Amino acid sequence: MKSYLFKNASELVTPKGTALKKGEEMRELTVIPNGCVITEGNRIKAVGGPEILQGLDEAEYIVIDCTGKTIMPGLVDSHTHFIFGGYRAEEFNWRLNGESYISIMERGGGIVASTKATRATSLDEFLEVGRKRLRSFANFGVTTVEGKSGYGLDKETELRQLEAMARLNQEDWIRIVPTYMGPHEIPAEFKGRPDDYIDFCLNEVLPEVKERGLATFCDIFTEKGVFNIEQSRKFLTAAREAGFGIRMHADELFAGFGGAELAGELKVTSADHLLKISEEGIKAMRDNNVCGTLLPLTAFSIKADYAPARKMVDMGMGVALATDLNPGSCYSESIPLLIALSTIYMGLRMEEVVTALTLNGAAALGLAEEKGSLEAGKLADIAVFDVPNHQFLTYHFGVNECVYTMSEGREVYRKQDIF
C-alpha cells in the first residue's frame, strides 16, 4: 500500500481521543496552521506542522499539496439506509402538498411502501446502486458509513441487503458498518402482531445474520405505532446477548414515549433522531454515555422540529450528526446541507459539528479507537476541503468544498484539476 504526504494546509483541524466527546468537550479541537499528515500503509504515521517533514525524503511519498486548503479527519456518516430498492418521489410531493409523514404512514406509505420494491431488487442491483451511493458519500469527504437493512422485512430480503453490504465492504470503497434492522416496521404478513414479528426477527433471521457474520449492530424503530418499549427492550437485550452492538431509532415523532430513557437503561451505543427527547431522556443518555445521533436532513425533509441539539450539548450529552439517507423521509446524503442545518437551525457551533461528524460519529459505531481523528496510529481517514479554515464549511453553506478523500490509506476521491 502506498504512503502519502499531505502538506502546506492552511489549517489542519481535528478532535483527539478514542471515546465519545460530551458537552463542552465537543468544542476542543486541535488546530494546526500549515498542517501536515504523513501516512504509511493504511495508518497515520505523523501529524503536525512543517517540523514533521525534517529529514523526510519526499520522493518516497505521494505528495498532496494542500496549500490554501483545510485537512480534517474523514467524516463518519453513522446512520444511513443506503441499500434499498425503488423510490418514493411521489410520496415526497404528497408531503409538500400538505400531508404529514404520520398520515402517509397511516395510509400505507412510509417504510412499508419501499418493501415491495426492495423485495424485488436483486443482489446485483443492490451492488450497482450501492457503489454509486458510496461514491457520492466519498465525494463529500465521508470515509465510513453505517448501513441498515430494514426495507425487506422478510428473511430473504433482509439477508440480501446485508449480503450486498458485505460484498461492497470487500471492494476498495469506504468502510461500511452493517446493521440488521428487521424491526423497522411491521410487515403486512404480521399486521396487528408486532410481538410475533419480533419473535420472527429474533428466532428466524438473527441466527443466520450471526452465523454469516453479516451485521455489527442491531437496531429497532421504537415509536408509537411501530414497536413499544417492552418489545424494544426484548429485541435489543436478545441482540446484545447474541453478540451484536445495539442501537435505536428513538423519540422521533411523539413526545413522552420514553425511547431515550430506554437507551440509557440499556446503555445502547447510539440512540438516533431524538426530535421529541425529554429532559429525563437527555440525562439518561448523558449519564450512561449513550451517543445521540441527530439527523437534521430528515427533520428538514418532513418539516418537523429539529432535535434540541443545543440543549443536549449544554446538558452534557455527546452528539453525532448523520444524513439518514433513505428512500422516504430523507433522500439526501448532502453533508453541506447537514452542516448548514446543524449550525443555523440547531444552534451547534462549528467546532461541535466537526466533532459530531468525525470522532463522535466513530464513537456511535464503536470505532473511536481507530477512526474519527487525525492522530498517529489511527487509520488513515483524511478529507481535504478547498477552504482556508473549517469555519468556511458553514459560512459557504450548501456547497460541497471537499476535493480529496482517503479511506484507510486508499484514495477514494480526488477532484479533477485541483491536485
C-alpha positions as CSV (number, residue, x, y, z in Angstrom):
1,M,0.0,0.0,0.0
2,K,1.3,3.5,-0.9
3,S,2.4,6.1,1.6
4,Y,1.3,9.7,1.3
5,L,2.4,13.1,2.5
6,F,-0.2,15.9,2.9
7,K,1.5,19.3,3.5
8,N,1.1,23.1,3.4
9,A,-2.5,23.1,4.6
10,S,-3.9,26.5,5.6
11,E,-5.4,24.6,8.6
12,L,-5.4,21.1,9.9
13,V,-8.2,20.6,12.4
14,T,-9.1,17.6,14.4
15,P,-10.6,16.4,17.7
16,K,-8.4,14.0,19.7
17,G,-9.1,10.9,21.7
18,T,-10.6,7.4,21.5
19,A,-14.1,7.9,23.1
20,L,-17.3,9.9,22.8
21,K,-16.8,13.7,23.4
22,K,-19.6,15.1,25.6
23,G,-20.8,18.6,26.3
24,E,-18.1,21.3,26.2
25,E,-15.5,18.6,25.2
26,M,-17.1,18.7,21.8
27,R,-15.5,22.2,21.2
28,E,-12.0,21.0,21.9
29,L,-10.2,20.9,18.6
30,T,-6.5,20.8,17.7
31,V,-5.9,23.4,15.0
32,I,-2.5,23.4,13.3
33,P,-1.6,26.2,10.8
34,N,0.5,24.9,7.9
35,G,-0.6,21.4,8.9
36,C,0.9,18.2,7.6
37,V,0.0,14.4,7.7
38,I,2.2,11.5,6.9
39,T,0.6,8.1,6.2
40,E,2.3,4.7,5.9
41,G,0.1,2.0,4.5
42,N,-3.4,2.3,6.0
43,R,-2.2,4.1,9.1
44,I,-1.4,7.7,10.1
45,K,2.4,7.9,10.8
46,A,2.6,11.5,12.0
47,V,0.5,14.7,12.3
48,G,1.8,18.2,12.9
49,G,3.4,21.3,11.4
50,P,6.3,21.5,8.9
51,E,8.7,20.2,11.6
52,I,7.5,16.7,11.0
53,L,8.9,16.9,7.5
54,Q,12.5,17.5,8.6
55,G,14.8,14.8,7.3
56,L,11.9,13.3,5.2
57,D,12.6,12.1,1.7
58,E,9.5,13.4,0.0
59,A,10.4,11.3,-3.1
60,E,9.3,8.2,-1.2
61,Y,5.7,9.6,-0.8
62,I,2.8,10.6,-3.0
63,V,2.6,14.3,-2.1
64,I,-0.7,16.1,-1.8
65,D,-0.1,19.8,-1.7
66,C,-2.9,21.3,0.4
67,T,-1.9,25.0,0.0
68,G,-5.0,27.2,0.9
69,K,-7.0,24.2,2.0
70,T,-8.2,22.5,5.2
71,I,-7.3,19.0,6.3
72,M,-9.8,17.2,8.5
73,P,-10.4,13.6,9.6
74,G,-12.5,11.6,7.2
75,L,-16.2,12.2,8.0
76,V,-18.3,9.4,9.6
77,D,-21.9,9.1,8.4
78,S,-23.2,6.9,11.3
79,H,-26.8,6.5,10.3
80,T,-28.0,5.6,6.7
81,H,-30.2,3.2,4.9
82,F,-28.3,3.3,1.6
83,I,-29.2,-0.2,0.3
84,F,-32.8,-0.2,-0.8
85,G,-35.0,-0.7,-3.9
86,G,-37.3,1.8,-5.5
87,Y,-38.0,5.4,-4.8
88,R,-40.8,7.5,-3.2
89,A,-40.7,10.8,-5.1
90,E,-44.5,10.9,-5.4
91,E,-44.8,10.5,-1.6
92,F,-42.4,13.3,-1.1
93,N,-44.5,15.6,-3.1
94,W,-47.6,14.5,-1.1
95,R,-45.9,15.9,1.9
96,L,-45.1,19.1,0.1
97,N,-48.8,19.4,-0.7
98,G,-49.7,19.2,3.0
99,E,-49.9,15.6,4.1
100,S,-47.9,14.7,7.2
101,Y,-45.4,12.0,7.5
102,I,-47.6,10.2,10.0
103,S,-50.7,10.4,7.8
104,I,-48.8,9.0,4.9
105,M,-47.6,6.1,7.1
106,E,-51.2,5.5,8.2
107,R,-52.4,5.2,4.6
108,G,-49.8,2.6,3.8
109,G,-46.9,4.8,2.8
110,G,-43.7,5.3,4.7
111,I,-41.4,2.3,5.2
112,V,-44.0,-0.3,4.0
113,A,-44.2,1.4,0.6
114,S,-40.5,0.6,0.0
115,T,-40.9,-3.1,0.9
116,K,-42.3,-4.3,-2.4
117,A,-39.6,-2.6,-4.5
118,T,-36.8,-3.8,-2.2
119,R,-38.0,-7.4,-2.2
120,A,-38.0,-7.2,-6.0
121,T,-34.4,-5.9,-6.2
122,S,-31.6,-8.4,-6.9
123,L,-28.3,-8.7,-5.2
124,D,-26.6,-7.4,-8.4
125,E,-28.9,-4.4,-8.5
126,F,-28.1,-3.6,-4.8
127,L,-24.4,-3.8,-5.6
128,E,-24.7,-1.5,-8.6
129,V,-26.7,1.2,-6.8
130,G,-24.6,0.7,-3.6
131,R,-21.4,1.6,-5.5
132,K,-23.0,4.7,-6.9
133,R,-24.1,5.9,-3.4
134,L,-20.7,5.0,-1.8
135,R,-19.0,7.1,-4.5
136,S,-21.3,10.0,-3.6
137,F,-20.5,9.7,0.1
138,A,-16.8,9.7,-0.6
139,N,-17.2,12.9,-2.7
140,F,-18.4,14.7,0.4
141,G,-15.5,13.6,2.5
142,V,-17.1,10.6,4.1
143,T,-14.8,7.6,4.8
144,T,-17.0,5.5,7.0
145,V,-20.7,4.9,6.6
146,E,-23.2,2.8,8.6
147,G,-25.8,0.9,6.5
148,K,-29.1,-0.6,7.8
149,S,-31.3,-3.3,6.4
150,G,-34.9,-2.9,7.2
151,Y,-36.7,-2.5,3.9
152,G,-37.2,-6.2,3.2
153,L,-38.9,-7.1,6.5
154,D,-38.7,-10.8,5.5
155,K,-35.8,-13.1,6.0
156,E,-34.6,-13.4,2.3
157,T,-34.5,-9.7,1.6
158,E,-33.0,-8.6,4.9
159,L,-30.2,-11.1,4.3
160,R,-29.8,-9.9,0.7
161,Q,-29.5,-6.3,1.8
162,L,-26.8,-7.3,4.4
163,E,-25.0,-9.5,1.9
164,A,-24.8,-6.6,-0.5
165,M,-23.0,-4.5,2.2
166,A,-20.7,-7.4,3.0
167,R,-19.7,-7.7,-0.7
168,L,-19.2,-3.9,-1.1
169,N,-17.0,-4.0,2.0
170,Q,-14.7,-6.3,0.2
171,E,-14.2,-3.8,-2.6
172,D,-12.0,-0.7,-2.4
173,W,-14.7,1.7,-1.3
174,I,-15.2,3.5,2.0
175,R,-15.8,1.4,5.2
176,I,-19.4,0.1,5.7
177,V,-20.6,-0.8,9.2
178,P,-23.7,-3.1,8.6
179,T,-26.7,-3.0,10.9
180,Y,-29.6,-5.5,11.0
181,M,-32.8,-3.6,11.4
182,G,-35.6,-6.1,10.8
183,P,-37.8,-4.3,13.2
184,H,-38.0,-1.2,11.1
185,E,-41.7,-1.6,10.5
186,I,-44.4,-4.3,10.9
187,P,-44.8,-6.0,7.6
188,A,-48.2,-6.8,6.1
189,E,-47.7,-10.5,6.9
190,F,-47.6,-9.6,10.6
191,K,-50.1,-6.8,10.6
192,G,-51.5,-6.3,14.1
193,R,-49.0,-8.9,15.5
194,P,-45.8,-6.9,16.4
195,D,-44.9,-9.4,19.2
196,D,-44.9,-12.2,16.7
197,Y,-42.8,-10.2,14.3
198,I,-40.2,-9.5,17.0
199,D,-40.1,-13.3,17.6
200,F,-39.6,-13.9,13.9
201,C,-36.7,-11.4,13.8
202,L,-35.1,-13.0,16.8
203,N,-35.7,-16.7,16.0
204,E,-35.7,-16.9,12.2
205,V,-33.5,-14.1,10.9
206,L,-31.0,-13.1,13.6
207,P,-29.3,-16.5,14.0
208,E,-28.5,-16.6,10.3
209,V,-27.2,-13.0,10.4
210,K,-24.9,-14.0,13.2
211,E,-23.8,-17.3,11.6
212,R,-22.9,-15.5,8.3
213,G,-21.3,-12.5,10.1
214,L,-23.5,-10.0,8.2
215,A,-24.0,-7.3,10.9
216,T,-22.1,-5.5,13.6
217,F,-25.2,-3.8,15.1
218,C,-28.9,-4.4,15.5
219,D,-31.4,-1.6,15.5
220,I,-35.2,-1.1,16.2
221,F,-37.7,1.7,15.5
222,T,-39.0,2.5,19.0
223,E,-42.1,4.6,18.4
224,K,-45.8,4.8,18.8
225,G,-47.5,2.7,16.1
226,V,-44.3,0.6,15.5
227,F,-42.5,-1.1,18.4
228,N,-43.2,-0.2,22.1
229,I,-40.7,0.0,24.9
230,E,-41.2,-3.6,26.1
231,Q,-40.8,-5.0,22.5
232,S,-37.7,-2.9,22.0
233,R,-36.2,-4.0,25.3
234,K,-36.8,-7.6,24.4
235,F,-35.3,-7.3,20.9
236,L,-32.2,-5.3,22.0
237,T,-31.5,-7.4,25.0
238,A,-31.6,-10.6,22.9
239,A,-29.4,-9.0,20.2
240,R,-26.8,-8.0,22.7
241,E,-26.8,-11.4,24.3
242,A,-26.2,-12.8,20.7
243,G,-23.1,-10.7,20.5
244,F,-24.3,-7.6,18.5
245,G,-23.9,-4.0,19.3
246,I,-27.3,-2.3,19.8
247,R,-28.7,1.0,18.5
248,M,-32.2,2.6,18.4
249,H,-34.4,4.9,16.5
250,A,-36.0,6.8,19.4
251,D,-38.3,9.7,20.2
252,E,-38.7,10.8,16.6
253,L,-42.4,11.5,16.2
254,F,-44.1,11.6,19.7
255,A,-43.1,13.2,23.0
256,G,-43.2,11.1,26.1
257,F,-42.7,7.7,24.6
258,G,-39.5,7.0,26.6
259,G,-37.1,5.8,23.9
260,A,-34.2,7.9,25.2
261,E,-34.8,6.6,28.7
262,L,-34.7,3.1,27.4
263,A,-31.5,3.9,25.5
264,G,-29.9,5.0,28.8
265,E,-31.2,2.0,30.7
266,L,-29.7,-0.4,28.1
267,K,-26.6,1.6,27.5
268,V,-27.0,1.3,23.8
269,T,-24.2,2.6,21.6
270,S,-26.3,5.2,20.0
271,A,-30.0,6.4,20.0
272,D,-30.9,8.3,16.9
273,H,-33.4,11.0,15.7
274,L,-34.5,12.3,19.2
275,L,-36.6,15.1,17.9
276,K,-39.0,14.7,20.9
277,I,-36.5,13.8,23.6
278,S,-37.3,14.8,27.1
279,E,-35.0,16.3,29.7
280,E,-35.1,12.9,31.5
281,G,-34.1,11.2,28.3
282,I,-31.2,13.6,27.9
283,K,-30.0,12.9,31.4
284,A,-30.4,9.2,30.9
285,M,-28.3,9.2,27.8
286,R,-25.7,11.6,29.2
287,D,-25.2,9.6,32.4
288,N,-24.8,6.3,30.5
289,N,-22.5,7.6,27.8
290,V,-25.0,7.0,25.0
291,C,-24.3,8.9,21.8
292,G,-27.3,10.9,20.4
293,T,-27.1,10.7,16.6
294,L,-29.0,13.7,15.2
295,L,-30.4,13.7,11.7
296,P,-31.3,17.2,10.6
297,L,-31.8,16.4,7.0
298,T,-34.8,14.2,8.0
299,A,-36.4,16.9,10.1
300,F,-35.9,19.3,7.2
301,S,-37.5,16.8,4.8
302,I,-40.6,16.1,6.8
303,K,-41.0,19.7,8.1
304,A,-40.5,18.6,11.7
305,D,-39.0,20.5,14.6
306,Y,-35.3,19.8,14.8
307,A,-33.8,17.8,17.7
308,P,-32.8,20.1,20.6
309,A,-29.1,19.8,19.9
310,R,-28.0,23.0,21.7
311,K,-29.9,21.8,24.9
312,M,-28.4,18.3,24.6
313,V,-24.8,19.6,24.4
314,D,-25.3,22.2,27.1
315,M,-26.7,19.5,29.4
316,G,-23.5,17.4,28.8
317,M,-24.6,14.9,26.2
318,G,-22.4,13.8,23.3
319,V,-24.0,14.0,19.9
320,A,-23.1,12.8,16.4
321,L,-24.5,14.0,13.1
322,A,-25.5,11.8,10.2
323,T,-27.5,12.0,7.0
324,D,-30.1,9.2,7.3
325,L,-30.1,8.7,3.6
326,N,-33.2,6.6,2.8
327,P,-35.9,6.4,0.1
328,G,-38.7,8.1,2.0
329,S,-38.1,10.6,4.8
330,C,-34.7,11.7,3.6
331,Y,-33.4,11.0,0.1
332,S,-30.2,13.0,0.6
333,E,-26.6,12.4,1.5
334,S,-25.7,16.1,1.5
335,I,-23.1,16.8,4.1
336,P,-23.0,20.6,3.2
337,L,-26.8,20.9,3.8
338,L,-26.4,18.9,7.0
339,I,-23.8,21.3,8.3
340,A,-25.9,24.3,7.4
341,L,-29.0,23.0,9.2
342,S,-26.9,21.9,12.3
343,T,-25.4,25.4,12.7
344,I,-28.2,27.7,11.5
345,Y,-31.2,25.9,12.8
346,M,-29.9,23.6,15.6
347,G,-27.6,26.0,17.2
348,L,-24.4,23.9,17.1
349,R,-21.0,25.7,16.9
350,M,-18.9,24.7,14.0
351,E,-16.3,23.2,16.4
352,E,-19.1,20.9,17.8
353,V,-20.1,20.0,14.2
354,V,-16.6,18.9,13.4
355,T,-16.5,16.6,16.4
356,A,-20.0,15.3,15.7
357,L,-19.1,14.4,12.1
358,T,-15.8,12.8,13.0
359,L,-14.9,11.4,16.4
360,N,-18.4,11.2,17.8
361,G,-19.6,9.6,14.6
362,A,-16.9,7.0,15.0
363,A,-17.9,6.5,18.7
364,A,-21.5,5.9,17.6
365,L,-20.2,3.0,15.6
366,G,-17.8,1.7,18.2
367,L,-14.8,2.8,16.1
368,A,-13.4,5.7,18.0
369,E,-10.2,3.9,18.9
370,E,-9.3,3.7,15.2
371,K,-11.2,6.4,13.4
372,G,-12.5,9.9,13.8
373,S,-9.4,11.9,14.4
374,L,-6.0,12.7,12.9
375,E,-3.6,11.0,15.3
376,A,-0.6,8.8,14.8
377,G,-1.6,5.1,14.8
378,K,-5.1,5.7,13.7
379,L,-6.4,4.5,10.4
380,A,-5.6,7.0,7.5
381,D,-9.0,8.5,7.0
382,I,-8.5,12.0,5.7
383,A,-10.6,14.6,4.0
384,V,-9.3,17.8,2.3
385,F,-11.6,20.8,1.8
386,D,-10.9,23.8,-0.5
387,V,-11.5,26.3,2.2
388,P,-8.9,28.3,4.3
389,N,-10.4,27.1,7.7
390,H,-13.2,24.9,9.0
391,Q,-15.5,27.8,9.7
392,F,-16.0,28.3,6.0
393,L,-17.8,25.0,5.8
394,T,-20.9,26.6,7.3
395,Y,-20.2,30.1,6.0
396,H,-20.2,28.9,2.4
397,F,-23.3,27.0,3.1
398,G,-24.8,24.3,1.0
399,V,-21.7,24.0,-1.3
400,N,-19.5,20.9,-1.4
401,E,-15.9,22.0,-0.8
402,C,-14.4,18.5,-0.5
403,V,-11.7,18.0,-3.0
404,Y,-9.9,14.8,-1.7
405,T,-10.9,11.8,0.4
406,M,-8.7,9.0,1.7
407,S,-10.3,6.0,3.4
408,E,-7.9,3.7,5.3
409,G,-5.0,4.7,3.2
410,R,-6.9,4.3,-0.1
411,E,-7.6,7.3,-2.3
412,V,-11.3,7.2,-2.9
413,Y,-12.0,10.7,-4.3
414,R,-9.8,13.3,-5.9
415,K,-11.4,16.3,-7.6
416,Q,-10.1,16.8,-11.0
417,D,-7.9,19.9,-11.8
418,I,-7.2,20.5,-8.1
419,F,-4.1,18.4,-7.3
